[in-house]
Amino acid sequence: MQIKAQNLGFTYGEGTPFEKKAVSGIDVDIPPGSRIAVVGHTGSGKSTLVQHLNGLLVPTEGTLTVGETTIRPGMKQKVLHHLRRTVGMVFQYPEHQLFEETVEKDIAFAPNNFGAGEKETAERVRRAAEAVGLDESLLSRSPFELSGGQMRRVAIAGVLAGHPDVLILDEPAAGLDPKGRRAMMEMFSRWQQEQPFRSYILVTHHMEDAAKYADYLYVMNAGSIVMEGTPAEVFQSPARLKEARLDVPAAVRILTEIDGSGSFSLNTYEADETADEIARILRGGGPL
């Protein structure tokens, strides 16, 4: 699903004494099958931006096209309800959204709400639970009896059961330890790779996640996009990132200190790859 914003802007409390411009002049063009990261410090406008993508917010300036739907200022949110069938939103701490009496009912909420039949809903629940690593024996239990990690997986399964083409991931690994963070992001990566048309948009200030799990970055500051490009392109400008109150991944910092020329090359920004690149530089830049 193609997503395109042209001069998109949003002002909270427009026309009131509490008016505050949150984002302005946003231009993005995201083709199907993309892995995108929107990075920025707290308050940069990144969460406000992505909440437009499934109609949670309507722009006060510019336009946003999501698939066949073009959203303009003044449109009513109720006419955009259909967007939530194709654009799923995983909020920070998604386990706070749980409310049903059983895991199965919670996961089934989206397909039921979108008109899926009983048989189809049961199949979607089964597949979504499997995708997030939930054992079938947990489906009959209350989600509030589960561990925090299991509750988060239930909430995410509920989003996946809606069969979205695009996932908006707003700091989905917040509060997790490094192992849990990696497992969570690998799960989303597998979901995206299962179908060539699927995309996800990761909202984060965690630069290592942006480096590893996105192919293209939009850097936000003060409500505007101030940089964009592949991870390699963006990380070549640490001074500009610092102006946006961000930093490069640890691997880039280490290699920059060793080889100030910036001639190093990384694909995954993982420790093993970084070690190999350090060894290559210390051997004079030749092959290992």
C-alpha positions as CSV (number, residue, x, y, z in Angstrom):
1,M,0.0,0.0,0.0
2,Q,1.4,3.4,-1.1
3,I,1.5,6.1,1.5
4,K,2.2,9.7,0.4
5,A,2.0,12.9,2.4
6,Q,2.2,16.3,0.8
7,N,2.9,19.4,2.9
8,L,1.1,17.7,5.8
9,G,0.6,19.7,9.0
10,F,-1.4,19.3,12.2
11,T,-2.2,21.8,14.9
12,Y,-3.7,20.7,18.2
13,G,-6.5,23.0,19.5
14,E,-6.6,25.0,16.3
15,G,-8.5,28.3,16.8
16,T,-8.3,28.0,20.6
17,P,-6.0,29.7,23.2
18,F,-4.2,26.3,23.5
19,E,-3.3,26.1,19.8
20,K,-0.1,24.3,19.2
21,K,1.5,23.3,15.9
22,A,2.8,19.7,16.2
23,V,3.9,18.9,12.7
24,S,4.3,21.0,9.5
25,G,5.5,20.7,5.9
26,I,5.7,16.9,6.0
27,D,6.5,15.2,2.6
28,V,6.9,11.4,2.6
29,D,6.5,8.8,-0.1
30,I,6.4,5.2,1.2
31,P,6.0,2.4,-1.4
32,P,4.5,-1.0,-0.6
33,G,6.9,-3.5,1.0
34,S,8.8,-0.9,2.9
35,R,10.6,-1.0,6.3
36,I,10.6,2.6,7.5
37,A,11.8,4.2,10.7
38,V,10.6,7.6,11.9
39,V,13.2,8.7,14.5
40,G,13.3,11.7,16.8
41,H,13.5,12.7,20.4
42,T,10.5,12.9,22.6
43,G,8.2,15.8,21.4
44,S,9.7,15.9,17.9
45,G,6.3,15.1,16.3
46,K,6.9,11.5,15.2
47,S,3.9,10.0,17.0
48,T,1.6,12.8,15.9
49,L,2.7,12.1,12.3
50,V,2.0,8.4,12.3
51,Q,-1.4,8.8,14.0
52,H,-2.6,10.3,10.7
53,L,-1.9,7.1,8.8
54,N,-5.0,5.2,10.1
55,G,-7.3,8.2,10.6
56,L,-6.7,8.7,14.3
57,L,-5.8,12.3,13.4
58,V,-6.9,14.3,10.4
59,P,-4.4,16.9,9.0
60,T,-5.1,20.6,9.4
61,E,-2.9,21.3,6.4
62,G,-1.9,19.5,3.3
63,T,-3.0,16.0,2.2
64,L,-2.3,12.4,3.0
65,T,-3.0,9.5,0.6
66,V,-3.1,6.0,2.0
67,G,-3.8,3.5,-0.7
68,E,-6.9,4.7,-2.5
69,T,-7.9,7.1,0.3
70,T,-6.9,10.8,0.3
71,I,-7.3,12.6,3.6
72,R,-7.8,16.3,3.6
73,P,-8.4,18.9,6.3
74,G,-11.9,18.9,7.6
75,M,-12.7,15.3,6.8
76,K,-14.7,13.5,9.5
77,Q,-12.8,10.6,11.3
78,K,-15.8,8.3,11.0
79,V,-15.5,8.1,7.2
80,L,-11.9,7.0,7.7
81,H,-12.8,4.0,9.9
82,H,-12.0,1.6,7.0
83,L,-8.4,2.6,7.1
84,R,-8.0,0.6,10.4
85,R,-8.6,-2.6,8.4
86,T,-5.4,-2.0,6.4
87,V,-3.3,0.1,8.7
88,G,-2.8,-1.4,12.2
89,M,-1.4,0.6,15.1
90,V,0.8,-1.0,17.8
91,F,1.1,1.7,20.5
92,Q,3.8,2.0,23.2
93,Y,2.9,-0.4,26.0
94,P,0.1,-2.1,23.9
95,E,-0.8,-4.3,26.8
96,H,-2.6,-1.4,28.3
97,Q,-5.2,-1.7,25.6
98,L,-6.4,-5.2,26.7
99,F,-10.0,-5.3,28.0
100,E,-11.7,-8.6,27.1
101,E,-12.3,-11.5,29.6
102,T,-10.2,-14.0,27.6
103,V,-7.2,-13.9,25.4
104,E,-9.2,-15.4,22.5
105,K,-11.9,-12.7,22.7
106,D,-9.3,-9.9,22.9
107,I,-7.5,-11.2,19.8
108,A,-10.8,-11.7,18.0
109,F,-12.0,-8.1,18.6
110,A,-10.6,-6.6,15.4
111,P,-11.8,-9.3,12.9
112,N,-15.2,-9.3,14.7
113,N,-15.4,-5.5,14.4
114,F,-14.5,-5.7,10.7
115,G,-17.2,-8.2,9.9
116,A,-15.3,-11.5,9.6
117,G,-17.4,-14.6,10.1
118,E,-17.1,-16.9,13.0
119,K,-15.0,-19.5,11.2
120,E,-12.7,-16.9,9.6
121,T,-12.3,-15.1,13.0
122,A,-11.3,-18.4,14.7
123,E,-8.6,-19.0,12.1
124,R,-7.3,-15.4,12.3
125,V,-7.0,-15.8,16.1
126,R,-5.1,-19.0,15.8
127,R,-2.7,-17.6,13.2
128,A,-2.1,-14.4,15.0
129,A,-1.5,-16.2,18.3
130,E,1.0,-18.5,16.5
131,A,2.7,-15.5,14.9
132,V,3.5,-13.8,18.2
133,G,4.5,-17.1,19.9
134,L,1.4,-17.6,22.2
135,D,0.6,-21.1,23.1
136,E,-3.0,-22.2,22.2
137,S,-3.5,-23.2,25.8
138,L,-3.5,-19.5,26.8
139,L,-6.5,-18.6,24.6
140,S,-9.1,-19.5,27.3
141,R,-7.3,-17.6,30.1
142,S,-7.8,-14.0,31.1
143,P,-5.1,-11.8,29.6
144,F,-4.7,-10.1,33.0
145,E,-3.4,-13.4,34.5
146,L,-0.5,-13.5,32.1
147,S,3.0,-12.1,32.4
148,G,3.7,-8.6,31.1
149,G,5.5,-10.0,28.0
150,Q,2.6,-12.4,27.2
151,M,0.1,-9.5,27.6
152,R,2.1,-7.5,25.1
153,R,2.0,-10.4,22.6
154,V,-1.8,-10.7,23.1
155,A,-2.3,-7.1,22.3
156,I,-0.1,-7.3,19.2
157,A,-1.9,-10.5,18.1
158,G,-5.1,-8.5,18.3
159,V,-3.7,-6.0,15.8
160,L,-2.3,-8.8,13.4
161,A,-5.7,-10.5,13.5
162,G,-7.2,-7.5,11.7
163,H,-5.0,-8.5,8.6
164,P,-3.4,-5.1,8.1
165,D,-1.2,-4.4,5.1
166,V,0.8,-1.7,7.1
167,L,1.8,-1.8,10.7
168,I,2.6,1.4,12.7
169,L,4.9,0.5,15.5
170,D,5.1,3.3,18.0
171,E,8.0,2.3,20.3
172,P,6.7,-1.3,20.5
173,A,9.7,-2.6,22.5
174,A,9.5,0.1,25.2
175,G,10.4,-1.2,28.6
176,L,11.8,-4.5,27.3
177,D,15.3,-5.8,28.1
178,P,17.7,-6.3,25.1
179,K,16.7,-9.9,24.6
180,G,13.0,-9.1,24.7
181,R,13.5,-6.0,22.4
182,R,15.3,-8.1,19.8
183,A,12.7,-10.9,19.9
184,M,9.9,-8.3,19.5
185,M,11.5,-6.6,16.5
186,E,12.4,-9.9,14.9
187,M,8.8,-10.9,15.1
188,F,7.7,-7.8,13.2
189,S,10.5,-8.3,10.7
190,R,9.2,-11.9,10.0
191,W,5.7,-10.6,9.6
192,Q,6.8,-8.0,7.0
193,Q,8.8,-10.5,5.0
194,E,5.9,-13.0,4.8
195,Q,4.1,-10.9,2.1
196,P,5.9,-8.6,-0.4
197,F,3.3,-5.9,-0.2
198,R,3.4,-5.5,3.7
199,S,5.1,-2.5,5.2
200,Y,5.9,-1.4,8.7
201,I,6.7,2.1,10.0
202,L,8.8,2.0,13.2
203,V,8.6,5.1,15.5
204,T,11.6,5.1,17.7
205,H,14.5,7.0,19.3
206,H,16.5,3.8,19.6
207,M,19.0,4.2,16.8
208,E,20.2,0.6,16.9
209,D,16.7,-0.6,16.1
210,A,16.4,2.0,13.3
211,A,19.7,0.9,11.9
212,K,18.9,-2.8,11.9
213,Y,15.2,-3.0,11.1
214,A,14.6,-0.1,8.6
215,D,15.8,0.4,5.1
216,Y,14.9,4.1,5.0
217,L,14.8,6.7,7.8
218,Y,13.0,9.9,8.4
219,V,14.5,12.1,11.1
220,M,12.2,14.5,12.8
221,N,12.9,17.6,15.0
222,A,10.5,20.4,16.1
223,G,7.7,18.9,14.0
224,S,9.5,18.7,10.7
225,I,11.5,16.2,8.8
226,V,15.1,17.4,9.0
227,M,16.9,14.4,7.4
228,E,16.0,11.4,5.4
229,G,17.8,8.5,3.6
230,T,19.1,5.0,4.1
231,P,20.7,4.3,7.5
232,A,24.2,4.6,6.0
233,E,23.3,8.0,4.5
234,V,21.8,9.4,7.7
235,F,24.6,8.1,9.9
236,Q,27.2,9.8,7.8
237,S,26.0,13.1,9.4
238,P,26.4,12.7,13.2
239,A,26.6,16.5,13.6
240,R,23.2,17.0,12.1
241,L,21.8,14.1,14.2
242,K,23.2,15.8,17.3
243,E,21.3,19.0,16.3
244,A,18.2,16.9,16.3
245,R,19.1,15.6,19.8
246,L,19.9,12.1,18.5
247,D,23.0,10.0,18.2
248,V,24.4,7.5,15.8
249,P,24.4,3.8,16.8
250,A,27.2,2.6,19.0
251,A,28.8,0.7,16.2
252,V,29.1,3.8,14.1
253,R,30.6,5.8,17.0
254,I,33.2,3.2,17.6
255,L,34.2,2.8,13.9
256,T,34.3,6.6,13.5
257,E,36.8,6.9,16.3
258,I,39.0,4.1,14.7
259,D,38.7,5.3,11.2
260,G,37.7,9.0,10.9
261,S,37.4,8.7,7.1
262,G,34.0,7.2,7.3
263,S,35.0,4.5,4.7
264,F,33.6,1.6,6.8
265,S,30.5,-0.3,5.7
266,L,27.9,-2.0,7.9
267,N,24.7,-3.8,7.0
268,T,23.3,-5.0,10.4
269,Y,25.2,-2.8,12.9
270,E,25.5,-5.9,15.1
271,A,28.5,-6.6,17.4
272,D,29.9,-9.4,15.3
273,E,29.8,-7.4,12.1
274,T,31.3,-4.4,13.8
275,A,34.2,-6.5,15.1
276,D,34.8,-7.8,11.6
277,E,34.9,-4.3,10.3
278,I,37.3,-3.2,13.0
279,A,39.6,-6.1,12.1
280,R,39.4,-5.1,8.4
281,I,40.3,-1.5,9.2
282,L,43.2,-2.5,11.5
283,R,44.6,-4.7,8.7
284,G,44.8,-1.7,6.4
285,G,41.4,-1.8,4.8
286,G,41.9,-5.0,2.8
287,P,39.6,-8.1,2.8
288,L,39.6,-10.3,6.0
